[in-house]
Amino acid sequence: MTATATDQVGEKAEICCPVCGGRTYQVRYKPWAQENDPAKLYGAASGIPGTQQLVTCGGCGLLYENPRYPAEVIVRGYMASDDSGHDSQHAMRRLSFLKALQKLARHLPPRGSRILDIGTAGGAFLEAATEFGYDAIGMEPSKYLVDKGKHRGLKIEQGTIQNHAFPSASFDMVTLWDVLEHIPEPRDALVEVHRLLKPNGILLINYPDIGTWQAKLAGKRFWWIISVHLQHFSRSTIDRICRDSGFDVFLFKPYWQTLEFGYLENMAVHFRIPLAAAITKLTPAVIQKIPLPYYASQTTALARVK
């Protein structure tokens, strides 16, 4: 099948592959849930499962939503979201980020370096990066989360990678923690990141990996197939989009984080994982507060400016 920019399905439009620009694809998953309100589809980080048609690019193999709402519609949804549930785990996320920085330290810029975190949410990574020794600045579209971060005394600007005032070669490292899959034009975003980085600067991308055994086993019920994720990367497509944007990937590493057991149970219910609702009802409140390390198919990629 060949995609054309003029084909319309409701308010959604056919798009080219966000990684390679290809126009040929095969439909992989049809939607199995109905929701057409962009405010609901993009108004929370948790998204809605099963609302998208996902296709596989005939050129590079990327799995992505097609047809899709225009970028401006999607970004408006992000900017209006409150994401109080996401922010409820701020302390747990900060500790997970700090542990990740410590484990990756020998591959990262030295302490004292200036870094930019794109899609920083309420600033958990900024707190971890500051504690690690970086001069950290964040960018976040959600006004609710920006206000949360500023209340914590963090340096956060409301906006996106396409809407900022940073000059070229401003940063030693740019990080995108679970962000690239949300961006309507990810290749353009990485080209802009390349401009913002100094020579030999580091790009860190953490992403839900569609190439893991967990994703393959879950199929269309994979928990990261939700409305806010516009494309689903594997190691090969991350490598491709980085190379095309001026980066060399030099490390892939599974990402483990720690969140409260009750929060993870609620997310499992939201993602409609079998038996999750029944188990949640049986879990005592004291158990729900226990921190739980887990791996859910997220991968961290490190790349260097060519």
N, C-alpha and C positions, 0 to 999 in steps of 0.2 A: 504494500500500500504506500502511496506517496502523499505526504502532507502538503497542503497549500495554505498560505496565510489568510486566504479569504473564506475558507470553509468555516461555518459557524455551527455550534451545537448549543442551543440556548444562548446564554450570555458568554459562554466560553468560546475560545477560538483555537484552531489548530496552530501549533508552533513547530519550529525547527528544533533539532536536538540542542539542548543548552550547553553541551560540551563541544561537539564537533561541527555543529551547524547542519548536520545531515537531515534530509527530508524523507528518508525511507524508514519504516518501522514495522514492527509486528505487535499486535495487541497481545499483552500478556495477562492482564487482570481487568475484568469488567467491574464496575462499581456494584456493590451489594447492599449499600445503604443510600438513602435519599436525603440530601441536604443541599440547598442552593443558595443559602444566605451567606454572603462573604463574611459578615460580621461574626457568624457562628463558626465558619470554617477556619478563619484566621485570627479570631479574637482571643485565643488562649494557646499557650505553648503545647498543651496536650492534644489539640486538634481533635478530629473526629475520624474514626476508622471507616474504611470501606466506601468512601464517597467519590473516589477517583477512578478514571480509566488510566491504567498504567501501560506503557508501551516500551518495547526494547528497540533501541536505535540500531538500524541495519549497518551503520558505519562503525560505531565505537562500542556498542553493547550497553550503553547507559539505559537504566530503567527510569522513566520519567513520566510525569502527568501530561497527558495530551488527549483531548483539548484542555485548555486551562484559562482561568480568568486573566485579564491584563495585569501587568505588574503593578500599576497604580492602585488597582482594587485590592490586591494582596497586601501591599504596603500600608494602605489605610487601615486594614484590619489589624495589622501588627501594631500600628501606632495607637489604636484605641483600646488595646487589650489591657486587663489589669493584672492577670497572672499572680494573684495572691497565693494560690496553691504552690506554684513554683517557688515563690519567695519564702514560703514557710520552712523550706529546707536550707535556708541561707547558711547557717552555721555548718551543717554537714557538707554542703558543697564547697565551702571555703577550705575545710580540712582535706577534702578529696583533691582539690586543685593544688594545695600546698604539697601534698605527698607526690603528686604527679610531677611538679616542678623539681622537687628534690631528686626523684628517680631519673629525670631527664637532664639534670644539671650539666653534665659534661658535654651535652650536645647544644646547649643554649647559650645565648650571649651572657657575659659576666654580670654579676650584681652591679647595680648602678646604671645599667642600660635603660634606655627609654623604650617603652613598649605600648602598643595600642591593642586593646581587646574589642573586637567588633561583635555586636550583639551581646553586650556584657550583662544583660538582665539587671538584677539588683546589685551587682557589683561583687559577688562572692569571689570571682577570680581576681578582681582588682585588689581586694583585701589580701588574698593569698600572695599575689605578686608583690605587693608592697612589703608584706612580712618577709618575703624571700629576698628582698633588696632591690627591686626594680622601681623605676619611676613610671608608674602605670596610669594610663588614661583609657577611658572606656567610651564606647559609642553604642547607643541603644535606641530603637525606634519607639518603644512603649513609654509614654509619658508617666504612667503609674510607676514603672520600674526605675525610670530616671529619677523621679522624686524620691523613691526609696533609697537609691544609691547616694543621692546628694545629702539626704538626711543622715546618712552614715558618714558623711564627710569625705566622700570619694569624688574623684575628678571624672565626671560623666557628662557627655553631651548627647542631647536628643538628636537622632538622625541616623542615616544609613551611610554605607561606603560610597554611595553615589551623591551624597549631600553633606559636605563637610568643607572646612577651610584649612586643612593641614597642607603645608608646602611639601614639595618633593624631598625625598631622603630625610624624613623627619624621625624615623624610628629604626631601632636595631632589631625589633621583632614585632610581628603582627600575629595575633592569635584569633582563631575562629572556633570557639568551642560549641559544637552542635549548632552551627549557623549556616554553613555553605548549602546544606540541603533545603534551607528556607528561602534562599535568595533567587529571585526570578531570573536574573542573568548572571550566573556564577562565574562564567569565564570573564566577563567584563569586570566583575568585582575583583577577581584576582589580578587582572591587568592593572587596576587602580592600586591594589595592595603593593604590587611590584614597584609602582612609581613612588609610593610612600616609604619604601624600605631603603636603607643605606646599602652600599655595595657589600656583598656577602651577608646581607640581612637574612633573618630566619622567619619562615612562615610555619605556623603550627595550625593544623586542621584536625579537629576531632569530629568524627562523623559516625552515624549509624551505618554499619557495614552490611550491605545486602549480599555480600559474597560469603558470609560465614555459614557454618553448618546449621546454626540456629535459624537463620533466615531461610535457608533452603528447606529445612524441615517444616517450618511454619507456613511457607507459601504465602498466599494472599492474606493470611491471618497474622503475618509477622507484625509484632507490636509497634514497629516504627513506620508502618504504612498507615499514615494519618494525614489529614487534610493539609496540615502546615508544612509537610515535607513534599516539596515539589519535584525533587529528583532523589534517586537512591544510588549512592556511590559504592563501588567495590574498590579494591586496591588498584586494579588496572585502570579504571576510569578516573580515580584521583591522580594517578601518575600521568594520565593523558592530559587532563585539564591543567595540571601544574606545568608540564612541559610546554604546552601551548601558550601558557601565560608568562613564561620566562623563569621557571623554577626547575631545580633538580631535586626530586624526592630522594632522601638518603636513609629514612627510617620509618618503619611501620611498627606499631606496638599496641597490643590490646589495652583498652582503658577500663580499669576497675574504679568504681567509686563507692562511697558509703552514704546511704540514706536511711531514714527511719523505716522500720519494717511496716508500720501502718501506712505510711505514705506510698510505699511500693505496692502494698495490697490494694490501695485505692486506685493507683494507676493501672494495675492489672485488671481491676473491675472495669475501669474506663475503656481499656483496650480490648475488653470482652474476651479475656483469656479464660478458657474453660475452668470451672470450679472456683474461680477467684472470689465471686460474690459469696458463695457458701462458706469458704474458709475465713473470709473477712468477718462475717457475723460471729464466728466462733472464737475469734482472737481476743484475749483479754487486753484491756487498755495498757497494762504494764508491758505486755509483749510488743504492742504497737510502737512503743517509744524506743525499742532496742535498735541501735545502729547496726545495719547489715551491709557488709561488703558484698558487691555483686558485679557480675559481668553480663552485659545484655547486648553483645555484638557491636559495641562501640570501639572504634579504632582511632589511635592518634598517629597522624602522619607529620613528619618534619621535612621541610624542603628549604633549599638555600637559593638565593638569587643567583642566576647564572652570570 
